[in-house]
């Protein structure tokens, strides 16, 4: 491998091409990630999507906090949505615990939230408790429809279709002759999103 620039290497992969490899947290599209990870407190990576976002668990003197670092400024909208849900939960409109919002740091493009006590239930869903837990999950999810706040974020078919187009545009330069394949997927999906027959 040959270093292309500090902390970046060009690696040739057979039948794929050349890949740029970076050392975490030196993500070129998440330039603020390294600063957040440099916290004097314990920082654990929970989920990392290179070039997009990284979720971290930070344990310090104030307890456990969660931070999500983004490649752009979308965290501001997410923080406002979290504040609205937090207020809705305090009014008793939600049958689900909401992590207390801490803040959005524009300098690091990071959203900070407090912790909600609990444990993973994935394995329990497949055990004897499954039906009872599924019922509780359904009731909690259903309570979201009763909140009086109006969300800024949308996740309807049009938004998802735009996201699929962006993904297809990103994939196209990286794979051999991808355009017919991505077109064959996106065209029927686009028709379906508009409510037209998908054939």
ZIURQUI-V403192 format. One line per field, one symbol per residue. phi: phi as a letter, one per 20 degrees, with the letter a starting at -180 (. if undefined). A space follows every 50 residues. Layout:
# ZIURQUI-V403192
phi->???
This chain:
# ZIURQUI-V403192
phi->.cfeagmccededgmcpddeddefdeefecfefffffegfefcdfebcdg mcabdcdddcfeneccccddecefgfffffffffffffffenedebfdff fdrdeffdlcddcfddfrbfdgfffedffggffffffffffffffefefd feeccefffffffffffffffgfecfleggffffeffffffffenegec
